[in-house]
Amino acid sequence: MSDELPSFSLADWRASENSAATQQQLAQSLTDVCHHTGFFLLKDHGVSAELIDKVFKLSKRCFDLPLEKRNAMHKKHSRHFRGWESEGSEYTNGRPDIREQIDLWSEHPARDSNVEPHYLRLLGPNQWPQEPELEAFKPTLERWFTDLGAVADELMQILSMGLGLAPDYFDKAFGEERMSLTKLIRYPETPPGGFGVNAHHDAGFLTLLSPGTTPGLQIERADGSWLDVPLVENALVVNLGEILQSMTGNYLLATPHRVVTTQPRQSAAYFHGPSLEMPLHAIELAERFTQAVAASPRHRGAGFMARKEETDAGTADMQSSHQPDVYGEQIWNYFSRSYPDIVQRHYPASSTALETATAEAIEAGNKVAI
């Protein structure tokens, strides 16, 4: 990875719609970037600067509410893991993240608290601020979900073509009741020895980040050093998640990243996701893709975020070999390792059963999916 982050223009892609050869060339170039780097700057994406500015302003108003009003929409009140949380509430690799945030997921009718498969319990409503001065919050964030989701769908189409698949491969696979996430984040100055968010992979398919006006995001180079992500006006930062890495046999990478900032920082991230019931079968790719992985120790050895039970058993932070069978399992695993207290609060029986089953499997040397 060089000292410059690659960039990709959606305007160039859209202008090439009448040339199949040009489109294929652009799709291949972006897929190559995602193979080598896993991060890029997205320019000319079409998401209005007005919308982004409004999201940041409304987020700040929400974060500036008195503590008792923020606590009214605390994530611990939601069995669907949605809402506000204070600094240090989320754990990454067993360590607290020094950031305050609001999590909003795609809204669907809530299932029974005992529904099986257990990951369907994640479907449900968001917690929205109720203050009059924030009446624009919900419609603005709903538009954010729509506009960012459309851009993400377009990028998934491009990556499909770059992988030699039909352009609508992922669109068909994503199914109904899609579950995407928006994180609105406020970081204080990072204390010595800590991180705004600790080094990690994203769990899903594709992340679009509006990084705000303050630097702090860093990505890991192939040699283990860290690259500061530049702030480029009107550009979004895009990175891939573990599911794409898994489904492409490690050809596309989920690159480790973290945040450390010397001053208060605000950002807004959109995580593009499918139905919780989407099967995560390996994609049959052309031989050149599998050969590229076989020829690269970095790709062959790329692991996944360790689950809480694996971390407790000594598995390194991002060296799990576990690959869930369906998307819902991946998201449930994310909540289990990031919010063990909330899992215990709302699903004590499920939490105990899952921990016991996984601990027994690890003890036996057989890391089965939970």
N, C-alpha and C positions, 0 to 999 in steps of 0.2 A: 504494500500500500504506500503510495507516495505521500508527500506533505500536502497535497491538494485533494479535496474530495471531488469525485466526478460529478458531473451535472447532466441532466436530461431535460429537454424542452418538449412539453406536450404540444406546443404550437407547431413544432417541426413534425411531430407525429400526425397531428390532425391535418396538416397541409399535404401529407403524403398519401391520403386516402385513395387517390386515383392511380397510385403506382404500387402494385403488389411487391415489386422488387425492392423499392425504397423502404416500404413498411417492414419487409422481412429483414432488411439490413439494420434498420433502427431497432427492431425487436431483438435481433441478435446482439447488438452493441449493448443494450440495457441489460440483457441476461448475462453477458460477459462481466459487466460491472458488478452485478449481484453475485456472481460466482466468486469474483476475486475480493470484493470489498464488503458487500452486504449493506452498504450505505450509499446514498447519493443525494444531491440537491435537486429538487424538482422545480423547474422554472416554467413560467407561462401556463400555470395549471388551471387558471380560470376561476379559482375561488376568490371572491371579491375582497379587496383590502378593507372595505367597509364592514363586511361580516366579521373578519378576523379581529378588527379593532373593537367591534361591539362585544365580541366574546371576551376579550381581555378586560374591557372596562366593566362588564357585568360580573366577571369572575372576581375582580378586585373588590367590587362592592360587596359581594357575598363574603369574601374573606375578611372584609373590614367590619362585618356585623359584630355586635357584642357576642361574647363567648356563649351566653345562654341561648342566643338565637341560632348560632351555628350548631350547638349541641342538640337543638331540637331536630336537626336532620342528620345526626351522627350515624355513621354506618352501622354501629352496633345495634341500632333499632331495626335494621333491615335484614330479614332472613335471606334476601337476594343480594346482599353485599353491595349496597348502593348508598351513596350519601357522602357526607363530609367526614373528614378525620383529621385529627391533630398531628403535629410533628411526632415522629417516632411510633406511629400506630401500625404502619406496614413494615414487614420484615422481608428483607431480601438476603438470601443465603444466611438466614439466622441472625442478621444484624439489622437494627432499626434504621430506617431512612429518615433523614432530617429534612422533611418537607411536609407541608400541609396540602391537602388535596380534596377534590370533589370527584367522585366516580359516578358516571351516568352510563347506563347500558341501554341497548335497544329494548323498548318496552313491549311486552307481550302479556296475555292473561296469565295470572299466577296459577301454578299447579298446587295440588295439596302438599302440605309439608312432609308427607310420608311417601310421595310418589316415587316410583321406580321406573327407569333408572334414576339414581339419586341426583344426578347432575341436572335433571329437569326442574329441580327445586330452585335453580338459579333464575328461571324465568319469572318475571314479575314487573311491578311498577318501580319507577325511580322515586326518590325523595326530592321534591322541588322546594326552593325557598318560597315562603308565603308572604314576605314583606311587600307592601305596595310599591316601594322603590325598585323592586326586582320583578315587576310583573312582566317585563320583556324577556326575562331569563329563559323561561321554558320555550316560547316560540323561536327565540334566537338559537338556542341549542338544538332544537328540532331541525331547523334549517341547516345548521352545521353538520348534523348527522347526514342529512340528505346530500349536501354538496360535497362533503369529504368522501362519502360513500360512493358517489358517482365517479370521482377521480380515482379512488382505489379500484373500482371495477374496471376502469380503463387500463390501469397499470397491470392488473391481473390478466387482462386480455393480451397485453403486450408480452408479458412474461410467458403466457401460454404459447404464443407464436414463437418466441425465442427458444422454447424448449421443444419445438417441433410438434406441438399439440394443436388441436382445433382452437380457434380464437375464443370460443365459448366454453372451453373445457371446464374452467373453474366456475363460471356462472351457472352451468348445469349442476355441478357437483355441490354447490353451496346450499341448495335446497331452500325450504321455507323457514320462517321464524328465525331469520339470521340474527346473530348476537354479536354486535359490535360494541366497543367501549370508547367513551371519551373520558380522559383525565384532565381536569383543570388543576394546575399545580402552582403553588407558591413556595419558593425556597428562601429560607433566611440565609445569611452568610454561613458558609459551611465551617463548623468548628474544626480545630486542628485534630487530625487523625480520623475524621469522619467523612461521610459523603452525603450529598443531598439525596442521591439514590445510589446504592452500592452496585458494583459491577454485576451485570446480568444480561441474559437474553430476553427478548420479548417472547411471549408464549404462543402467539398466533401466526397469522399469515403476513400481514403487511401493516406498517405503522406510518402515519403521516403526522409530522410534528410541526407546529408553528412555534419556533423557539423564542419568540419575544425579542427584546432589545438588549438582553444581557447575556454574555457568553457563559459557558459552564459545562456544556455537553462535551464529553470526550469519548472516542471510540478506540478500541484496541487494534493496533497494527498487527501484522503477521509475526513480527519479531517480539511482540509482547510490550512494546512501548505504546504510549497513548497520544492520540492526535486530537487537538482542539478543533471542534467543528466550527467553521466560520459562520458569522451572521451575514447573510446575503439578502438584501432587500427584496421582499415579495417572493422569496423562495421558501418552499417547505423542505424539511429534512425527511427522507424516506429510508426506512430500514425493514429488513425481513425478520420474520419470527421463526420459532423452532418447528412449527408445523410444515412450512415450506422446506426447511432443511431436511426434515424427516422424510417427507413425501418424495423429495428429489434425490434421496440417497446421499445426502450431504453435498450435492452439487451446488445448490444455493445455500448461502451461509447466513445463520443468525449470529451477527457479530456482537461480541461483548461491548457494552457501553456503560457509562456512569456519569454522574454530575457532581462537580465540585465548583463552588462559586465564591468569589471574594466579596460579593454584594448581593442584596436581595434580588431574586430572579423570579420571573413568572413565565409559564409556558402552557400550551394547550395541545394535547395529543389525541389522535384518533386511531384506534386499533380495529382494523377491518376483520370481521369474522363471519363464518357461515352458521348454519343451523347446528345446534348442539349435538344433533344426531348424525352429522356428516361422518361417514366412515373415513378413516385416515389410511387408506391403502397406499402402498408404494406405487408410484407412477412408473409405467414401463417406458423408459427413455431410450433413445438411440445409443448405440454402443460408444459413441464419442464422448457422451456425458459420463458414463460409468468409467471409461478409461481415464478421463480427466481427474476423477476422484481417486482412482487407484494410483495415479502418478503423483498425488500430492499428499504428503504426510499430514499437512495441516487440515485438509478436508477429511481424510480417512479418520483422523483422530478427534474430529469435532464432536463434542458431546452435547448433553442437554442439561437444563437446570435440574439439580437434585431435589427430590421431594424431601419434606421435613424428616421423614423417617430415615431416608438415605443419608442426609446430612448428619443426623444424630448418630448414625452407624459408621460415619467416617468417610463417606463418599465426598470427593472434592466438589467445589461449588458448581461447576458446569461440566461435570464429567459423568453424568448419569447416562446409562444406555437404555433407559426406559423410554418406550415409545407407545403412547396410548392408542387404542383401537378406534376411538371416536373422539370428536372434538370436545364434547362435553367432559370427558375424562381429563383432558388437558387443562381445561378451565377449572374444574374442581380441584385438581392437583395444585394449581396456582393459588387458589383461595386457601387450601389446606396449609400450604407452607408460608403464605403471606399473612394470614389472619387466623391463626389457630384458636385464639380466644373467641372469635365470633363463631367459628365452626362449633366450638364446644358449647357456646351459649344457645345456639338455635338447633343444633343437631348433635346432642351429646351421645346418643346411642350410635349414630352413624360414625361420629368421630372416633369413638372407642373401638368399634368394629374394624374400621379401616386401618387404624394404627396397629391393632393387634395382628390383622392379616398380613400387613406389609412387613411388620417386624419379624414375624415368623418366617416369611418368605426370604427376607434378607439373611436371617440367621441360617437358613438352609442353603443359602447361596443361589436362590432362585428368585430374582427380582421381578415378580409378576406385576401386571397392571392392576391398579386399584380402581 
